[in-house]
Amino acid sequence: MSPKFRQEQGYTFKIYSNEEERKHIHVVKAECEAKFWLEPDIELANNHGFSNKDIREITQLVEQYGNEFKQQFAAHIGKRVDD
């Protein structure tokens, strides 16, 4: 199961269950996908198909909603936000 946390500007932000515990978010649009670490800092983990311009836009959105994504990740995985 991969709940959608947010949809904005054509991007879908979600996580995949049973992945690593480090907080992160996946961003999908069409055939492209990127993964961003949410801790200790917001950082691009990998990119499959997005242009540099797209990555800049996505990074701004991840930074804008980073705290919300951390809380949603923790709730979905069943851990406290400050773990």
Backbone bond lengths (Angstrom), bond angles and torsions (degrees), N, CA, C in turn:
res aa  C-N    CA-C-N  psi(-1)  N-CA   C-N-CA  omega(-1)  CA-C   N-CA-C  phi
1 M - - - 1.448 - - 1.527 108.57 -
2 S 1.291 116.78 135.69 1.460 120.63 178.51 1.526 109.00 -132.18
3 P 1.336 115.73 91.74 1.465 118.55 -177.68 1.518 111.89 -64.80
4 K 1.304 115.09 143.21 1.464 121.34 174.95 1.521 107.54 -86.00
5 F 1.312 116.05 123.30 1.459 120.58 179.59 1.517 111.20 -88.83
6 R 1.318 116.21 -31.03 1.464 119.53 -176.78 1.524 107.63 -165.85
7 Q 1.335 115.30 149.38 1.457 122.45 169.60 1.513 106.62 -128.05
8 E 1.341 116.02 124.14 1.452 120.08 -177.89 1.522 109.09 -154.77
9 Q 1.311 116.30 137.15 1.463 123.98 178.59 1.525 111.72 53.47
10 G 1.314 116.61 32.66 1.457 121.49 179.17 1.516 114.48 84.54
11 Y 1.327 117.62 -4.26 1.462 122.22 179.65 1.522 109.41 -95.55
12 T 1.323 116.13 141.93 1.454 122.27 174.54 1.523 107.82 -111.10
13 F 1.324 116.83 127.10 1.461 123.69 -179.11 1.522 107.91 -106.42
14 K 1.336 116.85 123.71 1.459 120.01 -177.83 1.517 110.77 -155.52
15 I 1.337 115.39 172.51 1.457 121.14 172.40 1.520 107.85 -124.98
16 Y 1.306 114.70 162.21 1.454 121.22 174.66 1.515 107.53 -109.40
17 S 1.312 117.11 132.65 1.455 121.39 178.44 1.529 109.58 -65.83
18 N 1.327 114.79 156.29 1.466 122.89 176.20 1.517 113.46 65.25
19 E 1.317 117.36 31.21 1.455 121.14 172.38 1.519 108.54 -102.66
20 E 1.322 115.94 -171.26 1.461 120.06 -179.25 1.526 111.02 -61.83
21 E 1.323 114.61 159.71 1.465 120.59 -175.13 1.524 112.79 -79.13
22 R 1.315 117.67 -22.85 1.466 119.58 -179.58 1.520 108.72 -60.63
23 K 1.310 115.83 130.42 1.465 120.49 -175.63 1.527 110.52 -63.34
24 H 1.327 114.53 131.71 1.461 121.14 -178.58 1.523 109.44 -156.83
25 I 1.316 115.31 167.34 1.466 122.03 178.66 1.520 108.47 -136.88
26 H 1.323 116.34 140.89 1.458 122.25 173.84 1.525 107.77 -101.07
27 V 1.317 115.92 143.02 1.461 122.05 178.83 1.522 107.05 -123.90
28 V 1.335 115.48 127.15 1.457 120.94 -175.52 1.524 109.34 -127.59
29 K 1.322 115.01 139.82 1.464 121.90 172.23 1.518 106.94 -154.68
30 A 1.320 115.92 120.39 1.467 122.00 -176.81 1.532 108.37 55.24
31 E 1.321 117.19 -124.93 1.464 121.74 -178.03 1.527 112.48 -93.92
32 C 1.316 118.04 6.99 1.470 122.59 -176.74 1.524 110.65 -100.79
33 E 1.329 114.80 149.83 1.462 119.98 176.98 1.525 109.55 -151.92
34 A 1.321 115.32 141.18 1.456 122.08 175.46 1.523 108.34 -135.38
35 K 1.314 114.82 156.36 1.459 121.12 178.32 1.525 107.32 -125.98
36 F 1.334 115.49 133.75 1.454 121.73 179.02 1.520 109.53 -121.53
37 W 1.336 115.80 132.03 1.453 120.43 169.49 1.520 107.45 -73.38
38 L 1.312 116.53 143.05 1.459 122.17 177.19 1.521 111.68 -104.22
39 E 1.336 116.34 -9.88 1.454 120.84 -179.15 1.512 109.93 -147.33
40 P 1.304 122.17 151.88 1.457 123.48 -4.99 1.531 112.09 -68.51
41 D 1.318 117.42 -24.49 1.459 122.68 174.90 1.519 108.86 -128.09
42 I 1.308 116.58 158.90 1.458 120.36 175.40 1.530 107.81 -71.69
43 E 1.342 114.63 125.32 1.457 120.08 -173.42 1.531 109.40 -153.08
44 L 1.315 116.39 138.84 1.459 120.91 176.28 1.529 108.93 -68.12
45 A 1.316 116.66 123.28 1.467 121.56 178.27 1.521 110.52 -90.62
46 N 1.337 116.62 -45.37 1.464 120.31 175.41 1.518 110.38 -160.27
47 N 1.311 114.47 159.22 1.465 121.71 -176.35 1.510 108.54 -139.95
48 H 1.308 116.21 129.51 1.459 122.13 177.81 1.529 108.49 -126.51
49 G 1.330 115.62 86.91 1.450 120.36 171.07 1.509 118.51 106.41
50 F 1.313 119.25 -16.25 1.459 119.73 179.94 1.529 110.30 -76.40
51 S 1.322 115.47 145.00 1.462 120.77 175.35 1.529 109.43 -75.77
52 N 1.329 116.20 166.34 1.466 120.31 176.43 1.528 111.09 -59.16
53 K 1.331 116.28 -38.71 1.469 120.56 178.10 1.530 110.29 -62.31
54 D 1.329 116.74 -45.20 1.467 120.60 177.75 1.528 110.88 -59.37
55 I 1.317 116.37 -44.57 1.470 120.55 -178.66 1.525 110.61 -61.91
56 R 1.322 117.27 -39.56 1.473 119.63 176.81 1.530 110.52 -62.18
57 E 1.339 117.45 -44.38 1.475 121.47 178.62 1.525 111.18 -62.74
58 I 1.328 115.19 -45.59 1.470 120.05 -178.79 1.526 110.15 -64.20
59 T 1.328 116.55 -43.01 1.465 120.31 179.58 1.520 110.75 -57.66
60 Q 1.324 117.22 -42.27 1.471 120.22 178.02 1.522 110.97 -61.04
61 L 1.330 116.92 -41.52 1.464 120.35 179.49 1.525 111.19 -67.78
62 V 1.329 116.92 -41.83 1.463 119.77 179.30 1.523 109.69 -63.99
63 E 1.329 117.32 -39.71 1.464 119.84 177.18 1.530 110.97 -65.49
64 Q 1.319 116.70 -39.53 1.464 120.92 -179.93 1.529 111.50 -63.65
65 Y 1.319 117.03 -41.85 1.460 121.44 -174.76 1.532 113.21 -106.62
66 G 1.326 117.44 12.86 1.461 121.83 -174.30 1.512 114.51 -53.48
67 N 1.323 117.97 -47.89 1.467 120.00 -179.22 1.521 111.60 -64.51
68 E 1.313 116.09 -39.16 1.469 120.41 177.28 1.528 110.37 -63.49
69 F 1.337 116.97 -43.85 1.467 120.99 178.57 1.529 111.02 -61.80
70 K 1.333 117.72 -40.62 1.468 121.07 178.38 1.527 110.38 -60.43
71 Q 1.318 116.29 -44.36 1.465 120.27 179.79 1.526 110.89 -64.98
72 Q 1.316 117.14 -42.97 1.465 120.92 179.86 1.526 110.81 -65.89
73 F 1.322 116.54 -40.51 1.458 121.03 177.73 1.527 109.53 -60.43
74 A 1.336 115.89 -49.57 1.461 120.58 -179.09 1.528 111.59 -60.46
75 A 1.318 116.63 -42.61 1.468 120.09 179.53 1.523 110.70 -64.24
76 H 1.312 116.94 -40.61 1.463 120.44 -178.35 1.525 111.39 -69.47
77 I 1.309 116.50 -40.83 1.461 121.02 -178.05 1.524 110.94 -82.17
78 G 1.339 116.96 -20.73 1.461 120.69 177.51 1.512 113.69 90.00
79 K 1.316 116.90 29.05 1.452 121.62 178.33 1.514 110.30 -119.31
80 R 1.321 115.49 157.28 1.453 119.91 175.09 1.521 109.70 -69.57
81 V 1.315 117.11 153.10 1.461 122.39 -178.80 1.522 111.35 -61.10
82 D 1.339 117.87 -34.76 1.464 119.77 -175.82 1.520 113.64 -94.06
83 D 1.320 119.71 12.95 1.468 122.35 176.06 1.512 110.24 -66.05
